[in-house]
């Protein structure tokens, strides 16, 4: 693992370069907080052959971790051959799932190609069932967890923190640890997709971010060396001291012309479009499509878009640092919002960046 230095300080570069893949938006549920508005009525799925070609190319370019989300990945018809192929290439495979479909023999067999399974949980049973829009969803999720326990498959829980669930975080930590989870990921609710309509009354709750940040610190201490607690939040002071945590261009060991050096994550949606950084990022900055690309894709993209993205990152961070009223930052939400607020994606041009 490389160590990058910046202004006399040092941080470890991320071990993984992740491709976050959404192979389908089809799902067996209509969750109230779903950022991709997935549902049982959506049928679009990604082409396997095109995906294989891209994964081979991306692996050669430095990406080594394949993370599947959805929709429900277990409803993707070509999931097993996809995961088998990515393992052959050398990828680490992980998957986020609602856990309700793991009992079938077909899906049990697919688990052999996964290094980690992350199961979504929304709180204690009544709240979980409400968010999932289905009575008994918690019980069915736990039947899937039982499969993972029986097969001794490493797993974790992902929890979307809402103003209704933060008070259950201590319970959730105990629940996850006693279940044998290796990871508990706490992700603040973001107002994208179905959440904009179903959970609009939860919008703009900074107090919820502070509660989550504090309780995550407590849980990290309580379960140190026993279970990883990952809170998708950053304190503004920490971010100001180590901007390279989110700004790959600021890492001294980065080659600014190499996409995998400055982007820890790229995203492939169910249409095959490739976007940088996070799901929902401004499509103006799209890298391309897996159905049509050549071996100079990343190189040409960085030549054309790298300076503008670097400038936009610096301007976004400057705005975060100037806003002293917000101590706890959901960087992913801020960064995606800023990309969309950039008129036509081109207001931050290299010649306007003075850094």
Buried (B, 14 or more C-beta within 10 A) or exposed (E): EEEBEBEEEEBEBBEBBBBBBBBBBBBBBBBBBBBBBBBEEBEEBBEBEBBBBBBBBBBEBEBBBBBBBBBBBBBBEBBBEBBEBBBEBEBBBBBBBBBBBBEEEEBBEBBEBBBBBBBBBBBBBEBBBBBBBBEEBBEBBBEBBBBBBEEEBBBBBBBBBBBBBBEBBEEBBEBBBEBEBBBBBBBBBBBBBBBEEBBEEBEEBEEBBBBBBBBBEEBBEBBEEEBBBBBBBBEBEEBEBBBBBBBBBBBEEBEBEBBBBBBBBBBBBBEBBBBBBBBBBBEBBBBBBBBEBEEEBBBEBBEEBBBBBBBBBBBBBEEBEEEEEEBBBBBBBBBBBBBBEBEEBEEBEEEEBEE
